[in-house]
C-alpha cells in the first residue's frame, strides 16, 4: 500500500488490510465458481469418509437471504455476534481444542526454543532529529516490547522516553505512533490496548519525563502533524460508536482537528468537517514551514482528493481544492512555496509534478520527474533534494534529484532487497535509510544528501547462518498468459526432486508490494528444510496502478488465478507436489488463501489463514469494511455482488470435498477485519470436509491481540511455533 510520507499531508488512516509478516489432498476438484449455485444445503449431515476430527459442537441454522434474485445461505450467521455468550463459549472451545492439538505436535517445543533464540535480539532504529534532540527506538533482547529513547545531541546520554514494558502487568498496553514536536520538547504518542487499532493520544514533556494531565480519545486514525512553533498539532478524530455512529459508518464521521497543547481536547477546533461518507478516510497536516495546511480525502487505495489553505491569510478558513474527483492518487509535499505531487495520474508507474500554489490550476502544473520503467513508490524532500524510492521487479532502488528534477545520483543498493526510503528533515543534509533482503537482516545507514557519503548506523545481528540460503526471482505465466514474477528462497543445496516442502505466501491487493525483506521465522523455516515462494500477484503495487487495478474489483479473480498458477508452476517445474505444498496469507492475503483453498483444494496439503476476509457478501457491514468497497465492490450493487459472490470463500465450501488441513489464526481484539470471517469459515470447513483427522481445521485465537497480532515477543514465539509445527507435520517433515 502507498503511504504518503509528505510532511504536508499525512494520510488519514492505517491501511485497512495489511500483510502480516510471514508466520505463515486427495484429488477432489470443485467446479469453478461461476459454474454452480454456491448455496450450501443447510440440512446436509457431515460427509462420510475417513475418521473425522471430534470438533466442538457447532450448530447450523436455516438462514437464507435472497440478494438480487440469488439465494444465499448463511448457516453460521449466529457466529457474527461476538458478544453473545454462546459465541464466546464456542470461541473458547475452539481455541482450547486447537491449542491442545498444536501443543502436542512433534518438534513444536524445539521450534519454540529456536524461535526464542532468533526473536529476542538487540537493535536500534534510525533517529528522528528535532532541535538538537534525537529520538529513536531500541529493541532489547531481554524485553518484550521496544523502548523509545532520547538524547541531547548525537553523543548525549540515552534516556528512556517510553517503556511500554512497564505499562501493564500482562503486557496488554502498548505503543502506537509517536511524533516529536518541532522543538523536541514534547512528544505526542498513541497508547493502544491489546494491540488493536483503537488508541488514545497522550502528550509527554521530554525533559520532565511525564505526561500532560489529560488525554485525547478517538484517535484510531490519528497521524499527528505539529506546527513549527510546537504549540499544537493537527490530527484526525473519530467519535465513539453510538447513536448514528455505527462501527461500519464510523470512518465517515472522522474530523480533522487542531489541538493546542494544554487546552481541553473537547474544545479542539474542527478545521475540516466529516465527509459523512464511510467509504473514505480523512486526514491532513501542516507543511514543514507552517504556511500550508492540507486536508486529504482518500477514496480507497486508488483515488485521493487534496485541499489546501494558506495559513498566512489570517481569518481565511476556506479550503481551496488542489485536485478533486480524479481517479488517481495524489500525494503532496510542500517545500519552498512549491507543492511536489507524487501521482499516477497519466503515469501508472508514477511521476512527480511541481505546483505553484498561487497558480494551482492543473494546466499550470509542471513535470519534474517523469514516469520511468521502474515504479516510483515514494517521493519526499530531504536536505533540499527530492529523494525517490523505486521498485524494479519488486526490488528497491534509491535516487536523489534536485528540486528541479535533475538526477544527482543513485544510491547503490545490493540486488533483491528493500528500503523504505531515506528519512530526514527537508532543511537538513543528514538522512537515514534501512535495507533488508531475504538473506540479510536489517541494516540502517546514515547518508549525506549533498555529498552522497554513506556509513553504517546500526546492524541487526542474529544467530542464523544465512550463507546457506539463496534467493532468486523467477517468472511464470498466469491462467490468462500474464507474466508473474516470484521470489524463491531456500537452502542453496535444496534438490529439485519434486519433494521440497514449499510454503507459498501471497497478498495481492490494496496496492501492497511484497518485496524482499528478512524474517527470522522464515529463516527458521528454511533451516528446517522448507522453501519459501512469494509471487508478486496482480492487485499489488509492484508494477504500478495498472497492476493494482488488474487485481481489484471486477478483476479480483485474476489474483486467485495468479496464485494457483504459481502453485501449478512449482509442481510442474519439479520443486514440489501437492502433498508437500502449503499456502499462507493474512488479512487480504487470508481472502487469497481462502479462495485458493476452495477453488483448487487438490493442490495443497495445508493452509494457514490469518485475520482474513472470507464472507465477501457481508464484509462491508463489519469493522472498517466500507472503506474497502473501492477495492472490492459491494454486494449492494447487483453487478458487484455477482463478482463477490462468485469467489466468496465462505459461500464456496462444499460438503464432501477433501479440503487441506486448515490453521485459522484469529485475534480477539481485531478491530479492523472482524473475526466473524474466521469463525464462520472454520465452522463451514469443519462441517463440510471429507478429509480425515490427519487434516484438521483448527481455529487458534490470539488473546490481547489486534489485526497485526500480539506485540509481545513471547506471544509471537508461541504463535510461530504453532504455525511451523503445524506445517512440519502436515508436509511430512
C-alpha positions in Angstrom: 0.0 0.0 0.0 1.2 3.5 -0.8 1.6 5.7 2.3 2.3 9.4 1.8 5.4 10.5 3.7 4.9 14.2 3.0 5.1 16.4 6.0 2.5 18.5 4.3 -0.2 15.9 4.0 -0.4 12.9 6.4 -2.9 10.4 5.3 -6.0 9.6 7.4 -5.6 6.1 8.5 -3.7 3.0 9.0 -4.2 0.7 6.0 -7.3 -1.4 6.2 -5.7 -4.6 5.2 -2.0 -5.0 5.9 0.0 -8.1 5.3 1.4 -9.7 8.4 4.9 -10.9 8.4 5.1 -14.4 7.1 4.5 -16.8 10.0 2.7 -18.2 7.5 -5.0 -33.9 -0.8 -6.9 -36.1 -2.0 -7.8 -35.2 -5.6 -11.3 -33.8 -5.3 -11.8 -31.0 -7.8 -14.6 -28.4 -7.1 -16.3 -26.9 -10.1 -15.3 -23.3 -11.0 -17.1 -20.6 -9.0 -19.1 -19.4 -12.0 -20.5 -22.8 -13.0 -22.5 -23.8 -10.0 -25.0 -22.5 -7.5 -22.8 -21.9 -4.4 -25.7 -22.1 -1.9 -24.8 -24.6 0.9 -27.5 -27.1 1.8 -28.3 -26.4 5.5 -29.8 -29.9 6.1 -26.7 -31.8 4.9 -25.2 -34.1 7.6 -21.5 -34.1 7.9 -20.0 -36.1 5.0 -19.0 -39.7 5.3 -15.3 -40.6 4.9 -12.2 -41.2 7.0 -12.3 -40.9 10.8 -13.5 -37.4 11.4 -12.0 -34.9 13.9 -14.1 -34.6 17.1 -14.6 -30.8 16.8 -16.5 -28.9 19.4 -20.2 -28.9 18.5 -21.3 -26.1 16.1 -25.0 -25.7 15.2 -26.2 -24.7 11.7 -29.2 -22.5 11.1 -31.5 -22.3 8.1 -30.7 -18.7 7.3 -31.1 -17.8 3.6 -31.1 -14.4 2.0 -32.3 -13.5 -1.5 -29.9 -10.9 -2.9 -30.5 -9.5 -6.4 -32.5 -12.7 -7.1 -29.8 -15.1 -5.8 -30.5 -17.3 -2.8 -27.6 -17.0 -0.4 -27.4 -19.4 2.5 -25.6 -18.3 5.7 -25.9 -21.2 8.2 -23.3 -19.7 10.6 -24.6 -16.1 10.8 -25.1 -16.5 14.6 -21.3 -16.6 14.9 -21.2 -12.9 13.8 -22.3 -11.8 17.3 -19.1 -12.0 19.3 -20.7 -10.6 22.4 -23.2 -13.4 22.7 -22.5 -15.8 25.4 -23.0 -18.8 23.1 -20.4 -17.4 20.7 -18.0 -16.7 23.5 -18.3 -20.3 24.7 -17.8 -21.6 21.1 -14.7 -19.5 20.7 -13.2 -20.7 24.0 -13.9 -24.3 23.0 -12.5 -23.9 19.5 -9.3 -22.2 20.8 -8.8 -24.8 23.5 -9.3 -27.6 21.0 -6.8 -26.1 18.6 -4.1 -25.4 21.2 -4.5 -28.9 22.6 -3.7 -30.3 19.1 -0.9 -27.8 18.4 1.0 -28.1 21.7 1.4 -31.8 21.2 2.8 -31.6 17.7 6.3 -33.2 17.2 9.2 -30.7 17.3 6.9 -27.9 18.5 8.9 -27.3 21.6 12.2 -27.4 19.8 10.8 -24.9 17.3 9.8 -22.6 20.1 13.3 -22.8 21.6 14.9 -21.9 18.3 12.5 -19.1 17.6 13.3 -17.6 21.0 16.9 -17.5 20.0 16.0 -15.7 16.8 13.3 -13.4 18.1 15.0 -11.9 21.1 17.7 -9.7 19.8 19.2 -6.2 20.2 18.6 -3.5 17.6 18.4 0.3 17.3 16.3 2.3 14.9 17.2 5.3 12.8 16.9 8.6 14.8 14.5 11.5 14.4 16.2 14.8 14.9 14.4 17.8 16.5 16.4 20.9 17.5 19.4 19.1 18.9 17.4 16.2 20.4 17.5 12.7 18.9 14.6 10.2 19.3 14.9 6.5 18.5 13.7 3.1 19.3 15.8 0.3 20.8 14.8 -3.3 20.9 16.3 -5.2 23.8 17.0 -9.0 23.8 15.7 -9.0 27.4 12.4 -7.2 26.8 9.1 -8.0 25.2 8.5 -4.6 23.6 10.6 -1.9 22.0 11.6 1.1 24.2 11.8 4.7 22.9 14.8 6.8 23.9 16.0 10.3 23.5 19.3 12.1 23.9 20.6 15.7 23.7 23.0 15.7 20.8 24.3 12.6 19.0 26.8 12.0 21.7 24.4 12.6 24.6 23.4 10.1 27.2 20.5 7.8 26.3 17.4 8.5 28.4 14.1 6.5 28.4 11.2 8.3 26.9 8.6 5.5 26.9 9.0 1.9 28.1 5.7 0.1 27.2 7.0 -2.9 29.1 6.1 -1.1 32.3 2.6 0.0 31.3 0.6 -3.1 32.3 1.2 -6.3 34.2 0.0 -8.5 31.4 1.6 -6.6 28.6 -1.7 -5.6 27.0 -1.0 -1.9 26.9 1.3 -0.9 24.0 2.7 2.0 22.0 1.3 3.1 18.6 2.7 6.0 16.7 4.8 8.7 18.3 5.5 12.2 17.0 8.1 14.7 18.5 7.3 18.4 18.4 9.4 20.6 16.2 11.4 22.0 19.2 11.9 18.5 20.6 10.4 19.4 23.9 7.1 17.4 23.6 6.1 14.1 22.1 2.6 13.1 21.2 2.1 9.4 21.3 -0.7 6.9 20.8 -1.3 4.3 23.5 -3.2 1.2 22.5 -4.8 -1.7 24.3 -4.4 -5.3 23.1 -2.5 -4.1 20.0 -5.8 -3.0 18.4 -6.1 0.0 16.1 -8.1 2.0 18.6 -5.9 4.4 20.5 -5.7 7.4 22.9 -3.3 10.2 22.4 -1.0 11.4 25.2 1.5 14.3 25.3 4.8 13.8 27.1 7.1 16.5 28.4 10.5 15.1 27.3 12.8 16.7 29.9 10.4 16.1 32.8 9.6 12.6 31.7 5.9 12.9 32.4 2.6 13.4 30.5 0.3 16.3 30.4 -2.6 15.9 32.7 -5.1 14.9 30.0 -5.6 12.5 27.0 -7.2 12.8 23.6 -9.5 9.9 22.9 -10.9 8.9 19.5 -7.6 8.8 17.7 -7.9 5.4 15.9 -6.8 7.1 12.6 -4.7 9.9 14.0 -1.4 11.0 12.5 -0.1 13.9 14.4 1.3 16.9 12.4 2.9 19.5 14.7 3.0 23.2 13.9 6.6 24.8 13.6 6.0 26.7 16.9 5.3 23.4 18.7 2.3 25.0 20.4 -0.1 22.5 18.9 -0.8 19.9 16.2 -3.4 18.7 13.7 -4.9 15.2 14.0 -7.8 13.1 12.9 -10.5 12.4 15.4 -13.4 10.0 15.3 -16.3 9.9 17.7 -17.1 6.8 19.8 -19.6 4.2 18.5 -23.2 5.1 19.5 -26.4 6.5 18.0 -25.9 7.2 14.3 -22.2 6.4 14.6 -22.1 2.7 13.9 -18.9 0.6 13.6 -19.4 0.3 9.8 -20.1 4.0 9.3 -17.6 5.4 11.8 -14.8 6.4 9.3 -17.2 8.8 7.6 -17.5 10.7 10.9 -13.8 11.5 11.1 -12.8 15.1 11.5 -9.6 17.0 11.0 -8.9 18.9 14.3 -6.4 21.2 15.8 -5.2 20.7 19.4 -3.4 23.5 21.3 -1.2 21.9 24.0 -2.6 22.5 27.5 -6.2 23.1 26.5 -9.2 20.8 26.9 -9.4 18.5 23.8 -13.2 18.8 23.9 -12.7 22.4 22.7 -10.4 21.5 19.8 -11.2 23.3 16.6 -12.6 21.3 13.7 -10.7 22.5 10.7 -12.2 20.1 8.2 -15.6 18.5 8.9 -16.5 14.9 8.5 -17.2 13.7 5.0 -20.2 11.5 6.2 -19.0 9.0 3.6 -17.9 5.8 5.3 -16.0 4.7 2.2 -13.4 7.5 2.8 -10.6 8.3 5.1 -10.0 11.9 6.1 -6.6 13.1 7.2 -4.3 16.1 6.9 -1.3 18.0 8.1 0.7 21.2 8.0 3.8 21.9 5.9 7.2 22.0 7.5 7.4 25.8 7.3 3.9 26.1 8.8 2.3 28.0 5.9 0.2 25.4 4.2 -2.5 23.3 5.7 -3.7 20.2 3.8 -6.8 18.0 4.0 -6.7 14.7 2.2 -9.7 12.5 1.5 -8.8 9.0 0.4 -11.3 7.0 -1.6 -9.9 3.5 -1.0 -6.5 2.8 -2.4 -6.8 4.3 -5.9 -8.1 7.9 -5.5 -7.4 10.9 -3.4 -8.8 14.4 -3.1 -6.5 17.2 -1.8 -7.5 20.6 -0.4 -5.2 23.3 1.0 -5.3 26.6 2.9 -2.7 29.4 3.2 -2.3 29.9 7.0 -0.6 33.2 6.4 -4.1 34.5 5.4 -5.5 35.1 8.8 -9.2 34.5 9.1 -9.4 32.7 5.8 -10.8 29.3 6.6 -12.0 28.4 3.1 -10.5 25.2 1.6 -9.1 25.5 -1.9 -9.3 22.4 -4.0 -5.9 21.3 -5.4 -7.3 18.1 -7.1 -10.8 16.6 -6.6 -12.6 13.9 -8.4 -9.8 12.4 -10.3 -9.5 8.5 -10.3 -5.8 8.7 -9.3 -3.5 9.0 -6.3 -2.0 12.4 -5.4 0.5 12.8 -2.5 1.7 16.3 -1.7 4.8 17.6 -0.1 5.2 21.4 0.3 8.6 23.0 0.4 9.9 26.4 -0.6 6.5 27.6 -1.7 6.1 24.7 -4.1 4.0 21.7 -3.9 5.6 18.5 -5.1 3.0 16.0 -6.1 3.6 12.3 -6.5 0.9 10.9 -8.7 -0.1 8.1 -11.0 -2.4 10.5 -13.0 -1.4 10.0 -16.6 1.5 7.8 -15.4 0.6 4.3 -14.0 4.1 3.9 -12.6 4.0 7.4 -11.0 5.8 10.7 -11.6 6.4 13.9 -9.7 4.8 17.2 -10.7 5.5 20.7 -9.3 2.8 23.2 -8.5 2.9 26.9 -7.7 0.2 27.3 -5.1 -0.5 30.8 -6.3 -1.4 29.2 -9.7 -2.9 25.8 -8.7 -4.9 25.2 -11.9 -3.9 21.8 -13.3 -2.8 23.4 -16.6 0.0 25.2 -14.8 1.5 22.0 -13.2 4.9 21.1 -14.5 6.5 17.7 -14.6 9.9 17.5 -12.7 10.4 13.7 -12.6 8.8 11.8 -15.5 7.5 8.3 -15.3 10.1 5.5 -15.7 10.1 1.8 -16.3 10.5 1.3 -12.6 7.6 2.1 -10.3 8.1 5.2 -8.2 7.0 4.2 -4.7 7.8 7.3 -2.7 9.0 10.9 -3.1 9.9 13.3 -0.3 12.1 16.3 0.4 15.2 15.7 2.5 18.2 18.0 2.5 16.8 20.4 -0.1 16.5 17.5 -2.6 13.9 15.1 -3.8 14.7 11.6 -2.6 12.9 8.9 -4.6 12.3 5.3 -3.9 11.6 3.0 -6.9 10.6 -0.6 -7.3 12.0 -2.5 -10.2 10.7 -6.1 -10.5 9.7 -5.7 -6.8 13.2 -4.8 -5.6 14.2 -1.3 -4.3 16.2 1.4 -5.9 17.1 4.9 -4.5 17.7 8.1 -6.4 18.5 11.7 -5.5 17.2 14.6 -7.6 17.4 18.3 -7.2 14.2 20.3 -6.7 14.0 21.0 -10.5 14.0 17.3 -11.2 17.6 16.8 -12.4 19.0 13.4 -11.3 22.0 14.0 -9.0 22.9 10.3 -8.2 21.7 6.9 -7.4 22.3 5.3 -4.0 23.9 1.9 -4.6 21.9 -0.9 -3.0 22.6 -4.7 -3.2 20.2 -6.6 -5.5 16.9 -8.1 -4.5 16.5 -6.0 -1.4 14.1 -3.5 0.1 14.4 0.0 1.6 11.6 2.2 3.0 13.3 5.3 1.5 15.6 8.0 3.0 14.1 9.7 6.1 15.2 13.1 7.4 14.2 16.8 7.5 13.8 18.9 4.4 16.3 21.5 5.6 19.0 19.2 7.0 21.6 17.3 5.0 21.7 14.1 7.0 19.3 11.3 6.1 18.8 7.7 7.2 17.7 4.6 5.3 17.3 1.0 6.1 18.0 -2.0 3.9 17.0 -5.7 4.2 16.9 -8.7 1.9 15.7 -12.3 2.2 19.2 -13.3 3.3 20.4 -10.2 5.1 18.9 -8.8 8.4 18.2 -5.1 8.6 21.0 -2.6 8.3 20.5 1.2 8.8 22.7 3.7 7.0 23.4 7.4 7.6 23.9 9.4 4.4 24.8 12.9 3.3 22.3 14.1 0.7 24.8 16.7 -0.6 27.9 14.5 -0.9 26.4 11.0 -1.2 28.6 9.7 1.6 27.1 6.6 3.3 28.1 4.9 6.5 26.6 2.2 8.6 24.5 3.4 11.5 23.3 0.1 13.0 23.0 -3.5 12.1 20.9 -6.4 13.4 22.9 -9.5 14.2 21.1 -12.8 14.5 22.3 -16.3 15.3 21.5 -17.5 11.8 23.9 -18.7 9.1 22.4 -17.0 6.0 25.3 -18.1 3.8 23.4 -21.4 3.3 20.4 -19.6 2.0 19.8 -18.4 -1.6 17.1 -16.1 -3.1 16.2 -15.9 -6.8 13.4 -14.4 -8.8 11.6 -16.4 -11.5 8.8 -15.8 -13.9 5.8 -17.9 -14.8 2.6 -17.4 -16.9 -0.8 -17.0 -15.2 -4.0 -18.5 -16.4 -4.5 -15.8 -19.0 -0.9 -15.7 -20.1 0.1 -12.6 -17.9 3.7 -13.0 -16.8 4.1 -13.0 -13.0 7.4 -12.7 -11.0 8.0 -14.8 -7.9 10.8 -15.0 -5.3 12.1 -18.4 -4.3 14.1 -18.6 -1.0 15.6 -21.9 0.0 18.8 -23.7 1.1 21.5 -23.5 -1.5 21.7 -27.2 -1.9 17.9 -27.9 -2.0 17.3 -30.6 -4.6 14.8 -30.1 -7.4 13.4 -33.5 -6.9 9.7 -32.8 -6.6 9.8 -33.4 -2.9 10.6 -29.9 -1.5 8.3 -28.7 1.3 7.1 -25.4 0.0 5.3 -22.5 1.8 3.6 -20.3 -0.8 2.9 -16.9 0.7 0.8 -14.2 -1.0 -1.3 -11.0 -0.7 -2.4 -9.4 -4.0 -4.4 -6.3 -3.2 -4.6 -2.7 -1.9 -1.5 -1.6 -3.9 0.6 -3.5 -1.4 4.0 -4.6 -2.8 5.7 -7.8 -1.5 9.4 -7.0 -1.6 12.5 -8.8 -0.3 12.9 -8.5 3.4 14.4 -10.6 6.2 12.2 -12.6 8.5 13.6 -14.6 11.4 10.7 -17.1 11.3 11.2 -17.6 7.5 14.9 -18.3 8.1 13.9 -20.9 10.7 11.5 -22.5 8.2 14.4 -22.7 5.7 16.7 -24.2 8.3 14.1 -26.9 8.8 14.4 -27.8 5.2 11.5 -25.7 3.9 11.3 -23.5 0.8 9.5 -20.2 0.6 7.8 -18.9 -2.6 6.4 -15.3 -2.8 4.7 -14.3 -6.1 4.0 -10.7 -7.0 0.3 -11.1 -7.8 -1.9 -8.6 -9.6 -3.6 -6.3 -7.2 -0.3 -5.3 -5.6 1.7 -2.2 -6.3 4.9 -3.7 -7.7 4.2 -2.7 -11.3 2.2 0.5 -10.8 -1.5 1.3 -10.9 -2.4 -0.8 -13.9 -1.1 -3.9 -12.0 -3.2 -2.9 -9.0 -6.3 -2.4 -11.0 -5.8 -5.7 -12.7 -6.5 -7.4 -9.4 -9.2 -5.3 -7.8 -13.0 -5.0 -8.1 -14.3 -7.0 -11.1 -10.8 -8.2 -11.8 -10.2 -9.8 -8.4 -10.3 -13.4 -9.8 -7.1 -12.6 -11.6 -5.3 -12.6 -8.2 -6.5 -16.1 -7.3 -5.6 -17.3 -10.8 -2.1 -15.9 -10.4 -1.7 -17.7 -7.1 -3.0 -21.0 -8.3 -0.8 -20.7 -11.3 2.2 -20.2 -9.0 1.4 -23.4 -7.3 1.0 -25.3 -10.5 4.3 -23.9 -11.8 6.1 -25.0 -8.6 4.8 -28.5 -9.2 5.4 -28.6 -13.0 9.0 -27.3 -12.5 9.7 -30.2 -10.2 10.1 -28.4 -7.0 7.3 -29.9 -5.1 4.0 -31.8 -5.2 0.6 -31.2 -3.6 1.3 -33.3 -0.5 4.4 -31.0 0.2 2.8 -27.7 -0.7 1.2 -25.3 1.9 -0.1 -21.8 1.5 -0.3 -18.8 3.8 -1.7 -15.3 3.8 -3.2 -12.8 6.2 -5.9 -10.1 6.0 -6.5 -9.6 2.3 -4.0 -12.4 1.9 -6.3 -14.5 4.1 -9.0 -14.0 1.4 -6.4 -15.1 -1.1 -5.7 -18.4 0.5 -9.4 -19.0 1.3 -10.2 -18.6 -2.3 -7.3 -20.8 -3.4 -8.4 -23.5 -0.8 -12.0 -23.5 -2.1 -11.2 -23.2 -5.8 -8.3 -25.7 -6.0 -8.2 -27.8 -2.8 -6.4 -30.6 -4.6 -3.2 -28.5 -5.0 -2.5 -28.0 -1.3 -1.8 -30.1 1.8 -2.2 -27.3 4.3 -3.5 -23.8 4.6 -2.5 -21.1 7.2 -5.1 -18.3 7.1 -4.7 -15.3 9.4 -7.1 -12.5 10.3 -8.9 -12.9 7.0 -11.8 -11.6 5.0 -13.9 -14.6 3.8 -17.6 -13.7 3.7 -17.5 -11.2 0.8 -21.2 -10.8 0.7 -21.4 -9.2 4.2 -17.8 -7.9 4.8 -18.9 -4.3 4.4 -21.2 -4.5 7.4 -18.3 -5.0 9.9 -15.2 -3.3 11.1 -13.7 -1.0 8.6 -15.3 -2.8 5.7 -17.0 0.1 4.0 -13.6 1.7 3.4 -12.6 -1.3 1.3 -15.6 -1.0 -1.1 -13.5 0.9 -3.6 -11.1 -2.1 -3.6 -13.6 -5.0 -3.6 -17.0 -3.6 -4.5 -20.2 -4.1 -2.5 -23.0 -6.7 -2.5 -25.4 -3.8 -2.5 -24.6 -3.3 -6.2 -26.0 -6.1 -8.4 -23.0 -6.3 -10.7 -20.5 -6.2 -7.9 -22.5 -8.7 -5.9 -22.2 -11.1 -8.8 -18.4 -10.8 -8.8 -18.1 -11.0 -5.0 -20.4 -14.0 -4.7 -18.6 -15.8 -7.5 -15.4 -16.1 -5.4 -16.5 -15.5 -1.7 -14.7 -18.4 0.0 -17.3 -18.9 2.8 -20.0 -19.4 0.1 -18.0 -22.0 -1.8 -17.3 -24.5 0.9 -18.7 -27.8 -0.4 -19.8 -30.9 1.6 -17.8 -33.9 0.6 -14.6 -32.2 -0.6 -11.3 -33.4 0.9 -10.0 -30.0 2.0 -6.4 -29.3 3.0 -5.6 -29.1 6.7 -6.5 -25.6 7.9 -4.9 -23.5 10.7 -7.0 -20.4 11.1 -5.2 -17.7 13.1 -7.5 -15.1 14.6 -7.2 -12.3 17.2 -9.6 -11.4 20.0 -9.3 -7.6 19.6 -9.1 -7.3 15.8 -11.0 -4.1 15.2 -10.0 -3.8 11.5 -11.2 -7.1 9.9 -13.9 -8.6 12.1 -13.0 -12.1 13.3 -16.5 -13.3 12.3 -14.9 -14.2 9.0 -12.5 -16.6 10.7 -15.3 -18.1 12.8 -17.8 -18.7 10.1 -15.3 -20.2 7.6 -13.8 -22.5 10.1 -17.2 -23.8 11.1 -18.1 -24.4 7.5 -14.9 -26.3 6.7 -15.2 -28.4 9.9 -18.7 -29.4 8.8 -18.0 -30.0 5.1 -14.6 -31.5 4.8 -14.2 -35.1 3.8 -10.6 -35.2 5.0 -9.8 -37.3 8.0 -8.4 -36.4 11.4 -4.9 -36.1 9.8 -6.1 -32.9 8.1 -8.0 -30.9 10.8 -9.4 -27.5 10.6 -8.2 -25.6 13.7 -9.2 -22.1 15.0 -6.4 -20.5 17.1 -7.4 -17.2 18.7 -4.7 -14.9 20.0 -5.5 -13.2 23.3 -4.8 -9.5 23.8 -4.1 -9.1 20.1 -5.3 -7.0 17.2 -5.1 -7.2 13.4 -1.3 -7.2 13.5 -1.2 -9.9 16.1 0.3 -9.6 19.5 3.2 -7.2 20.3 4.8 -9.3 23.0 7.8 -11.3 21.7 6.8 -14.3 23.8 3.4 -14.4 22.1 5.0 -14.1 18.7 7.3 -17.0 19.5 4.3 -19.2 20.6 2.2 -18.3 17.5 5.1 -19.1 15.1 5.9 -22.3 16.9 2.4 -23.4 16.5 2.3 -22.4 12.8 5.5 -24.0 11.8 5.0 -27.2 13.8 1.6 -27.5 12.1 3.4 -27.2 8.7 6.2 -29.5 9.6 3.7 -32.2 10.5 1.4 -31.7 7.6 4.1 -31.6 5.0 5.8 -34.7 6.4 9.0 -33.0 7.5 
